[in-house]
Amino acid sequence: MSLIAPHGGSLVDRTARDAHRESLLRDASRMPSLALNARELADIELIANGAFSPLEGFMGEADYLAVRDGRRLANGLVWTIPVTLSVTAEERARLNIGDDVALRSSDGSLAAVLHLSEIYTYDKTREAAEVYRTTEEKHPGVQALYAQGEYLLGGRINLVEHPHGAQFSPYRYSPRELRALFSERGWRRIVAFQTRNPVHRAHEYIQKCALETVDGLVLHPIVGETKSDDIPASVRMRAYEVIIENYYPLARTLLAVLPAAMRYAGPREAIFHAIIRQNYGCSHFIVGRDHAGVGNYYGTYDAQNIFGEFEPGAIGITPMFFDNTFFCRKCDGMASAKTCPHASEHHVALSGTRVRELLSRGEIPPGEFTRPEVARVLIEGLAAA
């Protein structure tokens, strides 16, 4: 039995190597140049290594409109988040169809080259309404969208230099590398868990429930750009290491980073995250409460319900849906509304605000909510921040 096929059938590889890479480096000084933000830099890495397969670059207008309005690429393949590169009117005036464009990091170093095939305008308000289900600027995804330039560029890219270098290098696997590791371990059924937060007892519970049914678990945290009030990725990574070392079967658990930026697009991002994990070789994907949500923009289980809006087989990876979980003092264990008959006063439930208050004072939250080893890492990390 082989690993699940990538979305669209094959893994894209847009990394320039050897003589091709040297040629791009040599010619880049003569190319028009653009400075990319953190999300755009994350996107070019994930396009190049195949995590965004079948995309080979930034979307042209036909794909953009099909994704925005129909949640599919122009060829009919399911895709829910526009992956685009914007420019201002001033930047657009320096560009022509057919140009090779140097895409640079904030420090001016060459990250990739865009082979420019399209320049087009777009409706930001329409994109906000369709993708994020709101046009309110206080939504972080909408805020980022409104801050973009007035034009979008379409075209294939070639990655020249990984924009994040060796950051989190022990855990920075490409889809090909992670697939090879799965094969080496003899794993065929692999469940991925998406997170941008520390792993608390509720997360641990649903991960282990899923692990009962598959060969291996991949804890696959986002380490790209997140909201300013999210816990820094470096602190979270130490917390992930500690909980895995102490509470997970090491032979059946793998920690790997996803160098993506959060969009906070709720249901659409749940599909997007699932497709990315399929490209990494995972057969199953955990979708819990309010996946990729923010504020009150999405219903608690909208991110689960959206999977039912696509015909069977349109998304290859299998979603695993979990209810809100908690520690019940009467049950004396972790449970959910599906398994626990007791009233809410018996459940240990802490808001994110309350947890941050405890941690900021150096206090460890109840053991029913978080493992003490994790709490200590977070306390140390927040104190040092």
PyMOL commands that set and color helices and strands:
alter all, ss='L'
color gray80, all
select helices_A, chain A and resi 18-30+38-48+61-70+89-92+124-132+140-146+169-171+175-185+201-211+233-247+250-252+267-279+302-309+344-346+352-360+372-384
alter helices_A, ss='H'
color red, helices_A
select strands_A, chain A and resi 33-35+57-58+85-87+100-104+110-121+151-159+190-195+216-221+253-255+284-287+318-321+325-328+333-336+347-348
alter strands_A, ss='S'
color yellow, strands_A
deselect
rebuild
show_as cartoon
